[in-house]
Amino acid sequence: MADASRTSRFIQNMGANGVYQAILILSGLIVPRFILNFYGSELNGLISSLNQFISGLKIVEAGLAGASILALYKPLADRDEKQISGVLSAVRKLYLQVGLIFLLLVCGLAFLYPVLKGTEAMPRAMVTLLAFALGGKAFIEFFAVSKYRAFLIASQKVWVVSLASALSEFLTIGLIYGLARAGCPLTFVYLALLLPLCVRAGILSWYVNKSAPFIRFDAPPLTEALEKRWDVLYLQILGMIRTSAPVVIATVFLDLRTVSVYAIHYMVLVGVSSILSVLTGAISPGFGNVIARQEKIVLQKASREFEVVFYALVAFFYAVTAVMLVSFVDLYTANVRDADYHQPLFAFLLALDGFFYSIKTPQGMLVTAAGLYRETRVQSTVQGAIIVVFGLMLTPYFGLVGLAVAMILSNVYRTIDLAIFIPRHLTHLSVREGVWRILQTLGTSAIIFLPCHWIGVSPETPIEWVRDAVYVSAWAALVTIGVNLLFQRHIVLSLVRRVKMAFGGAT
């Protein structure tokens, strides 16, 4: 019954998260297109660059997000209301401090960035105001959302966060469409986009106060429950390096138009990663609950099943992306003439990097769910060092291709490390079994990609692109299902039984 209950919550969370990710992907496709059409490549590159710097400043969160969720798993499993209130009171207090520090750092960025990286497309004063507008999203998150979000995720109610976020994103699309078409200055467009975030904060506050009235945010704060935040912080810094370093390096060594080329290609990879996060976002709290209860057998079984499902999706999505990315970007930027967006080699390497970034997600998720932050410091440091060192070495000479190679090397190293670390220190499963699944996934992707590459897929219109994408996806699905039925049949059948049990228990 416990397995069925967890599976039911997982399906509920996955459905809501799927809606959110679908809207997020739609937003990710539409918004940059509006920016390119109405404001040009240089301002699109400016927004991408500023967003990465602001993401770096969010490091002042100091690991609170992960530590807060981790600290809530046990008291929620024990139904200890006093402990829950104490942890959330500490979370609220610390996020207020973090928000003020972040505000000061954004002020510094807003005034320094226009001086260090000027652009003729926008006056310095407007760049400063744009930086404040982009930083406002995190400011609202720190002050009004984070404590509610931590509670809902830890209590396996991801669906609430997902639906509130979906509504916010939908409103964002509508606002940016209307304001851009009306000819509003870009800075004022992004200031207006703070309104949907306030709506999201209001929804989460209302739901938590209604569904968990026992929570007292003014209870004595149990800050000691968040002691792992500094371990989380270190890994958060390294994670920030991984995600922000490419754009920062490109900003330093290349021009803003090239940064825009990177951003448009990377936008597609973010979309693919968002689809996969539907699974991880829904199931991660369940793994945290299992680990908190020390249910070893359940953990091993669930880990195997999750790997099989997730790796199948990785093979499918990244192989299709590798085939269709170049033609998509060509069509997406067909009317843009101020930068060269046709970059076949870079597109393939970026898809390959996305594959290695995602293939380690099941193990990375378990590191977070189990709180193994301190134990993985050294490996994470090496991963961050690889992307910085090789990025600085290769980008000045090979441009975006060199940058992509650095990203791939970083993720290949981390994939190998986690494939060994998690079985030895947490699940106690066979390392060989996990490595075999990774190699099988890589082989599956190659079987999908190579015939399509040899045949050549070059649609010239959006309708032709959709047609070819359907053909390639059908081929990818056939190969992925066939390989998994051949090599992972017993786990696939176990998954089918688990889903039937979940729906049967819900009736």
Buried (B, 14 or more C-beta within 10 A) or exposed (E): EEBBBBBBBBBBBBBBBBBBBBBBBBBBBBBBBBBBEBBBBBBBBBBBBBBBBBBBBBBBBBBBBBBBBBBBBBBBBEEEBEBBBBBBBBBBBBBEEBBEBBBEBBBEBBEEBBEEBEBEBBEEEBBBBBBBBBBBBBBBBBBBBBBBBBBBBBBBBBBBBBBBBBBBBBBBBEBBEEBBEEEBBBBBBBBBBBEBBEEBBEBBBEBBEEEBEEBBBEBEBBBEBBEBBEBBBBBBBBBBBBBBBBBBBBBEBBBBBBBBBBBBBBBBBBBBBBBBBBBBBBBBBBBBBBBBBEBEEBBBBBBBBBBBBBBBBBBBBBBBBBBBBBBBBBBBBEEBEEBEBEBEEBBBBBBBBBBBBBBBBBBBBBBBBBBBBEBBBEBBBBBBBBBBEBBBEBBEEBBBBBBBBBBBBBBBBBBBBBBBBBBEBBBEBEEEEBBEBBEBBBBBBBBBBEEBEEEEBEBEEEEBBEEBBEEBBEBBBEBBEEBBEEBBEEBBEBBEEBBEBBEEEEE
